[in-house]
Every structure is written in C-alpha cells, then in structure tokens.
C-alpha cells in the first residue's frame, strides 16, 4: 500500500463523527472531492456527493455511496456526581464498551477526554460477578466532580461520545488496526476511485460520495437516492468478518478479497448485476469471496427507493467491527478498490440497460 493511501486511511479513521454528527467527516470529504468532480451537492440530511457529468444527457446515472457515520453514543443525562448516562448510536456489544477511552464532543465545540466505567475485580469479590451488562447501565466519566461542574464546562444532553483510537499497522504490514473502518473504508474508497478515474472518459454520469446516519437504520440513503435518481446504486461498506475460529461454513475471511454480497436480510443481488460483477472480477483477476450477511447496508434502503434501483455492495470485511478496534486486510482493500474502479470503467448505456432490464 502506498503511504499516501495509508495516510488517507489514518486521517479518515481518526476523524470522529457518529450518526447525525458527521460534520468533521463531511468537511474532509468536501475538501478532497471538490477538485475531482464537476460539482459537489448535499442532500437535506447532510449526505455529500460529487458529480461527474456526462456530455450525453441520456447517459445512465451511477451512484457510489459510502456512509460517514461511525457507531458512538449520545449523552442523555448528567448525574449528580458528574457522570453521564447514554444511549447507543448504532449497534454495540455491551461487553466491549467498558474501560475504553472516548472523546466527549460538546455542542459548544469543546472536545473533552472521557472513559467508560467498569467494575474492578476487587469490588466483585464475594459477589456472583457482573451480570447482564447493558449499554444503559454503563456510565461515562470525564472527571467532573458534579453535574454543576459538567454544565460549567458546556456539557449538555445531546452531546456525543466517540471512541478515541490511533490507527496503526500490524507487525507484518499486512493489516491495519483502527476504529471506524465501518465505514471510513467506503469514504476512502470513494476518494481513491475518483482520483484513479479523474482522466478517464466514463460511459455514465457518476455520483460518488457518502451518506449520513446509516448506523441508525439506513436513514441517509433514501434522501440521497431520491435527490440524485441513479439508475444503479453501489454501496461501499465494511462488514463483519467471521474467521477467528474457523473458515468452514463462515463468511468474511481476512485476506481473501473483496466481498461478493449475494444476500442479506434487506437485499438480494439481481442476477444480471451479479453476472456483471463476476465478469469484472474474473477479467481483471480481482480476488473476491462470496458473502452472506445478517446485517444490511445502504443498498438495502436504496433499492426500494423511487421506482426501484438495482443495487449492490462492493465491500470488505473487518474483524471486531462496531468496537474501538477493527482489524482489516490491506490486500482486501486493494482488491475492493480495483473492483470499484473496473466496475465503473465498464458501465455504459448498453451495460446498464442490460442490468436494469434483466435481459
């Protein structure tokens, strides 16, 4: 991996923006996309997309969408002792929340260090241990002595709490450890593809960028798809790897290529779209693996918007997603990047019509 790409991954994954509070990521994406497209537009919820117009007004419209938000928390109550109660923004396993470092991001523009509470083993002696952990039972602690002191520092209900993590490579140089690869992967991929295709003549109008609020119910894709009216929709998103115990009968294995997501509870890939992606991967020797998921992506919301939009996902897997620390494969990212670039190069009016019409 080029150092330029790793630096971009590090910048994007270390940015902090949970669902509904994506402004730092949006500003970064706008700055980097603007020189690579004809114009940048924003939808009503805050999704941001760069558009490369085609000289043919009847050219198909192809949309590539990451999402900017990462999982985090919203502060709902300040206790008398200055601690915080929260609700999760996105899906969290409660057993990985405790004893971690976060940033408390206030509406007044201040960032304060914060940690999640845990019970030391010393205080569990003589008990049956900590039982039935839930997110709403975990308090967050920024070191304030009282509610009054927290208020003096500008802390209010509605402020957000986001993981604080440094992005690093593993010792063998094959993997990266970071937070928020779901889905700063997609944000990175959009920028890398726009750069690679900058001087390419495409057979379609390209609409590429990132939605908001994916982690809280795929909320951002419907407004953006309604606004931009694509003929095809490609989500670029990270999914959960399941390869730490066995690779037999599991989906999502690090190092085995980009994901060919054929099914999830919200989306079945259409046959002609699968045929096109398989042909693209085979023609360009791109490693891929079939993937079946229990979770969804923005493609699941996009494909039932407007009059129906053929949609799929160009994805990668990551171990331990929706936590502080995700591990992902550099080779998988590079396979996904090549897959997106070659997919976009090959789409023209005839190909899109074949996919859409299913003939």
RABEL-V321838 format. One record per pair of residues at least 24 apart in sequence whose C-alpha atoms are under 7 Angstrom apart, sorted by the first residue. I is the first residue (numbers start at 0). GAP is how many residues later the second one is. Records with the same first field share a line. If there is no record, write none. Layout:
I = GAP  GAP
//
This chain:
7 = 180
8 = 179
9 = 157
11 = 172
12 = 165  166  167  168  171
13 = 151  152  153
15 = 146
16 = 52  53
17 = 51  52  53  54  144
18 = 50  51  52  70  193  194  196  197
19 = 192  193
21 = 46  47  190
24 = 43
32 = 158
35 = 158  159  162
42 = 180  181  184
44 = 175
45 = 166
46 = 163  164  165  173  177
47 = 161  162  163
48 = 158  159  160  161
49 = 157  158  159
50 = 155  156  157
51 = 153  154  155
52 = 152  153
53 = 150  151
58 = 144  145  146  290
59 = 144  145  171  289  292
60 = 143  144  145  169  170  171
61 = 142  143  144  145  168  169  170  171
62 = 143  144  145  167  169  170  171
63 = 143  144  145  169  170  171
64 = 143  144  145  146  169  170  171
65 = 117  120  121  143  144  145  169  170  171
66 = 116  119  120  143  144  145  147
67 = 115  116  119  142  143  144
68 = 114  143  144  145  146
69 = 110  112  113  145
70 = 144  251
71 = 89  90  91
72 = 87  88  89
73 = 84  85  86  87
74 = 82  83  84  85
75 = 81  82
76 = 80
77 = 69
78 = 68
79 = 66  67
80 = 64  65  66
81 = 62  63  64  65  68
82 = 56  57  58
83 = 55  56  57
84 = 51  54  55
85 = 50
86 = 49
88 = 127
89 = 125  126
90 = 231
91 = 230
93 = 39  40  41
94 = 38
95 = 227
97 = 40
100 = 62  63
101 = 59  60  61  62
102 = 58  59  60  61
103 = 56  57  58
104 = 54  55  56
105 = 48  49  53  54
106 = 52
107 = 46
112 = 29
113 = 26  27  28
114 = 25  26  27
115 = 24  25
116 = 24
162 = 161
164 = 159
173 = 155  156
174 = 152  153  154  155
175 = 151  152  153  154
176 = 148  149  150  151
177 = 147  148  149
178 = 144  145  146  147
180 = 57  145
181 = 55  56  139
182 = 54  55
184 = 52  53
185 = 50  51
188 = 148
192 = 144  148
201 = 143
202 = 144  145  146
203 = 143  144
213 = 84
217 = 79  80  83
220 = 77  80  81
221 = 79  80  83
224 = 77  80
225 = 79  80
230 = 78
231 = 77  78  79
232 = 66  76  77  78  79
233 = 65  77  78  79  80
234 = 63  64  77  78  79
235 = 77  78  79
236 = 76  77  78  79
237 = 77  78  79  80
238 = 77  78  79
239 = 77  78  79  81
240 = 76  77  78
250 = 40  41
251 = 39  65
252 = 64
253 = 63  74  75
254 = 74  76  77
255 = 31  32  33  76
256 = 30  31  32  74  75  78
257 = 29  30  31  57  58  74  77  78
258 = 29  30  31  32  55  56  57
259 = 28  29  30  31
260 = 29  30  31  52
261 = 28  29  30
262 = 29  30
263 = 28  29  30  31  32
264 = 29  30  31
265 = 30  34
266 = 33
268 = 43
271 = 83  86
272 = 82
279 = 62  63
280 = 58
285 = 49  53
286 = 48
309 = 46
313 = 26
//
